[in-house]
Amino acid sequence: MANETDSGELASQLRAVREELAQLRAEQRELAHSVEQLTQTFRALATHLGIVAEPYNKSSGNAKGKEIPGFA
């Protein structure tokens, strides 16, 4: 009888851990999405402020001395 009680308690704890893990994974996905949105926002701001030029193409013929915005 004690073995059944221990087994039931273990199963209950295992269920709780699985639920917590699922919640943590969902929060991790949400956090990753938020970080991606921040990255896109910072890129857009940097482009708008002239800090960077997107898309940066190294073979664009910049050898003529043209300045790339944001690069000294």
HELIX and SHEET records of a PDB file:
HELIX    1   1 ALA A    2  HIS A   48  1                                  47    
HELIX    2   2 ASN A   62  LYS A   64  5                                   3    
END                                                                             
